[in-house]
Amino acid sequence: MRIFANRKIQFLFGGILFCVLGFVLVAAALVRFHVKNAADYIIVCGVCMGAVILLLCYGYFREQHKIMENAISQITEYIAGNKNVSIECNDEGELYRLFHEVNSLVAILNAHAENEKNAKKFLRNTISDISHQLKTPLAALNIYNGLIQDEAKEKELSTIQEFSLLSEQELDRIETLVQSLLKITKLDAGTILLDMTLENVSELAEDIKKQFLFRAGQEGKEICLSGREEVTLLCDRNWIMEAVGNLVKNALDHTEKGGMIRIEWRAFPSIVQITVKDNGSGIHPEDLHHIFKRFYRSRFSKDTQGIGLGLSLTKAIVEAHNGTIEVDSMLGAGTSFTINFLI
């Protein structure tokens, strides 16, 4: 049997067998030679045998307890982040086979983590290099485009001016794409250290409203705020403003003239909740499960200028804050994005 492969178990069972055999032999000798008070001697021998067996069992299980405590300690250290731990498995038996399998699993997990780390590093460096390489020609193109516009104005060349304005819009889109890709890559790679401070959610919402107030006024739309002024959130102010700002921009993009965008916030015992609602066109049911995917463009969307990264970036920012984001929408009635942060 594999259970007897362990030396400690062999010693335990050997000791118990020795005690039992010794007791039997002593008892048999006492009875055979008609020793006076043999029964008393047999009882005393039985008690001694029981005591020795108990001591052997106590020693064995105490040793097993220490081994298990050490294994649990090593596993706890690994969970806490120490990737160099291993459980001693320098003996035979089922328990040590289990420890060996745990060590193998740890080695596999470490290898996968290292591969993932290298893949993320490669992706980050690649996208970063591409983005930086694009920045210089983009800046040059913007300058050249500005010169063309100035020249067209002076010579009243309306067609050239019109096309230069269109090219300026496309250049802005490319620049937005590059910046968004850089941000998402950095968030994915975990290279951004969030500057966590306790922020007043009411003030955050007010600042976000100010960012979009001019556009909302130009388009005949309204941005409303609703929530208690004392609600606070531990977060990186700039990143949270970008995340919620993307939701407000998305709402403005899909709301008709006269529409309303609401930013609401509430505090519960364990979470702070921020909601951005609109009464716009809503999201088609077919798209609801895909809207957070990068570069996803709905075949039902009327927006032809978006790049499909705004909601992905928002989700990445929220998750970097250990939060969650949900969407609820009814076609033709509006959309609601709800962000939950643990406190």
C-alpha positions in Angstrom: 0.0 0.0 0.0 1.3 3.5 -0.9 0.3 4.8 2.6 3.2 2.8 4.1 5.8 4.4 1.8 6.2 7.2 4.3 8.9 6.6 6.9 7.0 8.3 9.7 3.9 6.1 9.1 6.2 3.0 9.0 7.7 4.1 12.3 4.2 4.7 13.9 2.7 1.4 12.8 5.9 -0.4 13.7 5.9 1.1 17.2 2.2 0.2 17.7 2.8 -3.3 16.5 5.8 -3.7 18.7 3.8 -2.5 21.7 0.9 -4.9 21.0 3.2 -7.9 20.4 5.1 -7.0 23.6 1.9 -6.8 25.6 0.6 -10.1 24.2 3.9 -11.9 24.9 4.2 -10.5 28.5 0.6 -11.4 29.2 1.0 -14.9 27.8 4.2 -15.4 29.9 2.4 -14.2 33.1 -0.5 -16.6 32.5 1.7 -19.5 31.5 4.0 -19.4 34.5 1.1 -18.7 36.9 2.6 -15.5 38.2 1.0 -14.3 41.4 -1.3 -11.3 40.7 -0.9 -11.8 37.0 -4.1 -10.0 36.3 -2.8 -6.8 38.0 0.4 -7.0 36.0 -1.5 -7.5 32.8 -3.6 -4.4 33.5 -0.5 -2.4 34.3 1.2 -3.6 31.1 -2.0 -2.7 29.2 -2.0 0.8 30.6 1.7 1.2 29.8 1.1 -0.1 26.2 -1.8 2.4 25.8 0.3 5.2 27.1 3.2 4.4 24.7 0.8 4.1 21.8 -0.8 7.5 22.7 2.7 9.1 22.9 3.6 7.6 19.5 0.3 8.9 17.9 0.8 12.3 19.6 4.3 12.6 18.2 3.2 11.6 14.7 0.2 13.9 14.5 2.1 16.8 16.1 4.8 16.4 13.3 2.0 16.2 10.7 0.5 19.4 12.1 3.8 21.2 11.8 4.2 20.0 8.2 0.7 21.2 7.3 1.2 24.5 9.0 4.4 25.1 7.0 2.6 24.2 3.8 -0.3 26.6 4.5 2.3 29.3 5.4 4.0 28.8 2.1 0.8 28.9 0.1 -0.3 32.0 2.0 3.0 33.7 1.1 2.5 32.8 -2.6 -1.0 34.3 -2.6 0.4 37.4 -0.9 2.8 37.8 -3.9 6.0 35.9 -3.0 6.5 33.8 -6.2 9.7 32.0 -4.9 8.1 29.9 -2.2 8.0 26.1 -2.4 6.8 23.3 0.0 9.3 20.8 1.2 8.5 17.4 -0.2 11.7 15.4 0.5 9.9 12.2 1.7 7.6 9.5 0.3 3.8 9.2 0.7 0.5 10.6 -0.4 0.9 13.9 1.4 4.3 14.6 -0.1 3.0 13.6 -3.5 0.3 16.3 -3.0 3.0 18.8 -2.0 5.0 17.9 -5.1 1.9 18.5 -7.3 1.3 21.9 -5.6 4.9 22.9 -6.3 4.5 21.9 -9.9 1.3 23.9 -10.1 3.1 27.0 -8.7 5.9 26.6 -11.2 3.4 26.4 -14.1 1.5 29.5 -12.8 4.8 31.4 -12.5 5.7 30.5 -16.0 2.3 31.6 -17.3 2.6 34.8 -15.3 6.1 35.5 -16.7 4.9 34.8 -20.3 1.9 37.1 -19.8 4.2 39.8 -18.4 6.5 39.5 -21.4 3.6 39.6 -23.8 2.2 42.7 -22.2 5.6 44.3 -22.2 6.0 43.6 -25.9 2.6 44.9 -26.7 3.1 48.0 -24.6 6.4 48.8 -26.2 5.1 48.1 -29.7 2.1 50.3 -29.4 4.1 52.9 -27.5 6.7 53.0 -30.3 4.1 53.2 -33.0 2.2 55.9 -31.2 5.3 58.0 -30.6 6.4 57.5 -34.2 3.0 58.8 -35.3 3.1 61.9 -33.1 5.8 63.7 -35.1 4.2 63.4 -38.5 0.8 64.2 -37.1 2.1 67.4 -35.6 3.8 68.3 -38.9 0.6 67.5 -40.9 -1.4 69.8 -38.5 1.0 72.6 -39.1 0.9 72.1 -42.9 -2.8 71.9 -42.8 -3.0 75.2 -40.9 -0.7 76.8 -43.5 -3.0 75.6 -46.3 -6.1 77.0 -44.5 -4.4 80.4 -44.1 -3.4 80.4 -47.7 -6.8 79.4 -48.8 -8.4 82.2 -46.8 -6.1 84.8 -48.2 -6.8 83.7 -51.8 -10.5 82.9 -51.2 -10.1 79.4 -52.4 -13.3 77.9 -50.8 -12.8 74.4 -52.1 -9.3 74.0 -50.7 -10.4 75.5 -47.4 -13.3 73.1 -47.2 -11.0 70.1 -47.8 -8.4 71.3 -45.4 -11.1 71.6 -42.7 -12.1 68.0 -43.4 -8.5 66.8 -43.3 -8.1 68.7 -40.0 -11.0 66.7 -38.5 -9.5 63.4 -39.7 -6.1 64.4 -38.2 -7.8 65.1 -34.9 -9.5 61.7 -35.1 -6.1 60.0 -35.6 -4.5 61.9 -32.8 -7.4 60.9 -30.5 -6.9 57.3 -31.5 -3.2 57.4 -30.8 -3.7 59.0 -27.4 -6.5 56.5 -26.4 -4.4 53.5 -27.5 -1.5 54.8 -25.4 -3.8 55.2 -22.3 -5.4 51.8 -22.7 -2.1 50.1 -23.2 -0.6 51.7 -20.1 -3.7 50.7 -18.0 -3.6 47.1 -19.3 0.1 46.8 -18.5 -0.3 48.3 -15.1 2.4 50.9 -15.6 0.3 53.8 -14.5 0.4 54.6 -10.8 -3.0 56.0 -9.8 -2.7 59.1 -7.6 -5.4 58.2 -5.2 -7.0 61.0 -3.2 -10.3 61.5 -1.4 -12.4 63.5 -3.9 -15.8 65.1 -3.5 -18.0 63.5 -6.2 -20.2 66.6 -6.5 -17.2 68.7 -7.4 -16.0 66.1 -9.9 -19.4 66.1 -11.6 -19.5 69.9 -11.7 -16.1 70.0 -13.4 -17.2 67.4 -16.0 -20.3 69.4 -16.7 -18.2 72.5 -17.3 -16.1 70.6 -19.9 -19.2 69.8 -22.0 -21.4 72.8 -21.2 -20.4 74.8 -24.3 -21.0 71.8 -26.7 -24.3 71.0 -25.0 -25.4 74.6 -25.4 -24.5 74.7 -29.0 -26.4 71.5 -29.7 -29.5 72.5 -27.6 -29.0 69.8 -25.0 -29.0 70.0 -21.2 -26.6 68.4 -18.6 -28.2 68.0 -15.1 -26.5 66.9 -11.9 -28.1 65.1 -9.0 -26.6 63.8 -5.8 -25.6 64.6 -2.2 -22.7 67.1 -1.8 -21.0 65.2 1.0 -20.4 62.0 -1.0 -16.6 61.3 -1.4 -14.6 58.8 -3.4 -11.0 57.6 -3.1 -9.8 57.8 -6.7 -7.4 59.3 -9.2 -9.3 62.6 -10.1 -8.0 63.0 -13.6 -8.7 59.4 -14.7 -12.2 59.3 -13.2 -13.0 62.6 -14.9 -11.8 61.0 -18.2 -13.9 57.9 -17.6 -17.1 59.7 -16.7 -16.4 62.4 -19.3 -16.3 59.6 -22.0 -19.8 58.5 -20.9 -21.1 62.1 -21.1 -19.5 62.6 -24.6 -21.1 59.3 -25.7 -24.5 60.5 -24.4 -24.1 63.8 -26.3 -23.2 61.9 -29.4 -26.4 59.9 -29.3 -28.9 62.5 -28.0 -31.0 64.7 -30.3 -31.6 68.4 -29.8 -33.6 69.1 -26.7 -32.2 65.9 -25.0 -31.1 65.7 -21.4 -28.0 64.0 -19.9 -28.1 63.3 -16.2 -25.0 62.7 -13.9 -26.2 61.1 -10.7 -24.3 59.8 -7.7 -25.2 58.0 -4.5 -23.4 56.5 -1.5 -24.3 53.1 -0.1 -22.7 51.3 3.0 -20.1 49.6 0.8 -20.1 51.3 -2.6 -20.2 54.7 -4.3 -22.3 54.7 -7.4 -22.1 57.1 -10.3 -24.7 57.0 -13.1 -24.8 58.7 -16.5 -28.2 58.7 -18.1 -29.6 60.1 -21.4 -32.9 60.1 -23.2 -31.3 59.5 -26.6 -31.6 56.9 -29.2 -30.6 54.0 -27.0 -28.5 51.0 -27.9 -29.7 48.1 -30.1 -30.0 44.9 -28.1 -27.6 43.2 -30.5 -24.9 45.6 -29.4 -25.3 45.6 -25.6 -22.8 42.8 -25.0 -20.2 44.3 -27.3 -20.1 48.0 -26.6 -17.0 47.7 -24.3 -15.0 45.9 -27.0 -12.2 47.9 -28.5 -12.9 49.4 -32.0 -16.4 47.9 -31.9 -18.7 49.8 -34.2 -22.4 49.1 -34.4 -24.0 48.6 -37.8 -27.0 50.4 -36.3 -25.1 53.5 -35.1 -25.4 56.8 -36.9 -22.1 58.0 -35.5 -19.5 57.9 -38.3 -16.8 59.9 -36.5 -16.2 57.7 -33.4 -13.2 55.5 -33.1 -14.7 52.8 -30.8 -12.3 53.3 -27.9 -14.1 55.7 -25.5 -16.1 53.0 -23.7 -13.2 50.6 -23.7 -11.0 53.2 -22.1 -13.8 54.0 -19.5 -14.0 50.3 -18.6 -10.2 50.0 -18.2 -10.1 53.1 -15.9 -13.0 51.8 -13.8 -11.4 48.4 -13.4 -8.1 50.0 -12.5 -10.0 51.5 -9.6 -11.4 48.0 -8.7 -14.8 49.1 -9.8 -17.4 47.7 -12.2 -19.5 49.3 -15.0 -22.9 48.2 -16.3 -25.1 49.4 -19.1 -28.9 49.4 -19.4 -30.6 50.7 -22.5 -33.9 50.7 -24.3 -34.0 51.4 -28.0 -35.6 54.8 -28.6 -35.8 55.6 -24.9 -32.2 56.2 -23.7 -29.2 54.6 -22.1 -27.9 54.4 -18.5 -24.3 53.6 -17.5 -23.7 52.7 -13.9 -20.3 52.7 -12.2 -19.8 51.0 -8.8 -16.8 51.6 -6.6 -16.1 49.7 -3.4 -15.4 51.8 -0.4 
